[in-house]
Amino acid sequence: MKLFKSYCVDTVSKVAAISVMAVTISSCTEVLGIGYEVDWAPVVMDISVRDRYGNDLLNPDYPYNIIEGSTITFQGSEYAADCEQYKKFISSSSPSEEENNDEQEPATKAILPIMNGFVLMNGEMVGNESISGFFMRFGEIDGAADMDETLVVKWADGTTDEIRYVCNKHKEGRNPTCNRYFYLNGTKVSSPKFSLVH
């Protein structure tokens, strides 16, 4: 009987020890962030420009707009202002049945940035009609990459603006964080939505 009791106590002790180890390993995995895969969303920058009288300088119907000839430089590449997506948007009707029935490619888990360039847009194009006026959207920039980059915008009216984008210290895990800062002409701003007055 004593031998049986000793066997039971040893077995219970081993099971308890294994359980404690499993919980400890599981907790360490969560604390260290092991087992969590983070998809960092790509970054886009929206830039609106008005003159001192409130005229939208990115409205293609405004005779003194500054769209054509404007550029943005990022990481050594220059992107010209692109109105084609806007023109296609306003001239398109509802998608045809053929387009609606196209088979979709399977989506991957990772959110990969797609560099669309420096594109003229309005709120209707992005599904937010509360946005008044027009803006130039630049991106997408890889949200998972550490960088400290200055983007130079050269407008068709001869003026220049600088946007500094800083992103670093990515921390993955259950609650992912990173440092992300935006500066417009040397002044820190809270988001990548920039409103300029020329």
N, C-alpha and C positions, 0 to 999 in steps of 0.2 A: 504493500500500500504506500509506504514511504517513497519507494522508487517511482511509482505512478504519479504521486504528488509532485515530486521533484521534476519529472518529465513535463508535467502540465505547466509548472511555474516557468521552466526554461522556455517552453514553446510560447507561452503568453509574453514573456520578456522579449523574445526575438521578434514576435509579431509587432509588439509595441515599438521596439527600436526601429524596425523597418518602416513603420507608419510615420514615426517622427522624422526619419531621414527623408521620406518622400515629401512630407509637408515642407521641410526645410529647403529641399532642392526646389520645390515648386515656388516657394516664397522668394528664394534667391533669383529664380528665373524672372519673376515679375519685377523684383527690385532692380535687377540689372538690365531689364528691358529685353532679355533674350526671349525669342518666341513671338515678338510683336514686330510686324512689318509695317512701316509707315509709308504711305503714298503722299508725298508733299505736292500740294496743288501748284500748278504753274502760276507765274505772276504776269499780270497785264497792267499796263499803265494807260490811263485815260487823260487826255490833255484837251481842255477847252480854252478858246481864246476869244476875247471880246475887246472892242476898242473902248475908249473912255466914255463914249456915248451909249454903250450897251449893245452895239451892233455885233452880231455873231460873225466873226471873221473866218469861220469854217463852214458857213452856210454856202453851198455851191450856187444858190440863187442870188446871193448878195454880190453886187458888181465889184466890190473891192475886197473880195475874199483873198486869203493868203494860202490857199491849198496848193495849187500847182507851183512847183519849184521848191516846196518845203521838203526838208530831209531830217532824218535822225540818224546819229552815228552811235553804234553799240559794239564794243569789242573789236574795233577796227573796221567794221562793215557799215556802209552807208545805205539807208533804206529811204527810197523816195515815197512821198505821200501817194497813196493809192486810193482812187475814187471808184475803181471798177466794181468792187463788191457792193457799194452803195447804189451804183447805177443798175446793177443786176437786180438788187433788192426792190427798187422802186418800179422797175419795168416788168418784174415777174408777177404772174398770177398764181393761183393755187397750184401746187405740184400735180403733175399728171398722174394717172393711175399707174402708168409704167414705173414712174419714180417711186410711188408709194409701195409698190409690190416688190421692189428690189430687195434681194436677200441681204441682210446685214452681216458684215464680217464679225466674227466673235470678238468681244472686247477683251483686252488683256487686263490684268489686275493693276498693273502700274499705270500711273497717270503720266504720260509722256508729253513734254511740251512740244507744241507745233508753232514754229516761227511763221506768223502770218504777215509780219512786216509792220508798216506804218499806215493804218487803214482808217479811212473816214467812216464814221458811224453816227447813228442817232439812237435815242432811247428805244424806238420801235424795233430796231434791228436786234437789240439785246433783250427784248421782251420786257422793257421797263419804260412805259410811256410817260412816267412821271419825270424822266430826265428830259429837260427842255434843251433844245438846241443840238448842236453837232459837236463832235469831239474826234480827235485822232487817237486811235487805240494802237499801242505798240506792244508786241509780244507774240508768242508767250516766251517767258524766261523760265529756265529750269528752277523750280522752287526748292529742289534738294541740293542745289549747288551753293557752296560758300563763295561769295564774291564781294568785291568793293569796286563798283564800276561807275564811271561818270558818262552819262548819255548827253550828247550835244544835239540840240534841236536848232536847225537853221531855218528860219521862216522866210517865205518869199518876199516879205517886206524889208528884208535886210537885218532884222533883229535876230538875236540868239538867246536861247535859254539853256540852262544846264540842270540835269536831274541826276542826283547821286543816289545809287541804290546799293545798300549794304545788307548782306545776309550772311550770318555765321552762327557758330555754336549750335548746330542741329543736335537735338537730344531725342533719340527715339525711345520707344517704350509705350507703356499704357497711356501716358499723358505727354505726347510729343511737344517739344517747344523748340524755338529758334529765335535768334535776335534778327529782326528785320527792320531796317530804317530807310526812310526816304527824305531827300533834301531837294528843295527847289531853289536854285540860285543861291545856295549856301544856307538856306533856312530850313530847319527840320519841319516836316509836315507829317500828319497822322496817317495818311493813306496814299496809295498810288493814283489818286484822282486829283489832278492839278488844274486849277483855274487861273488863267493868265489874263492880264489886262495889258494891251499894247497901245 
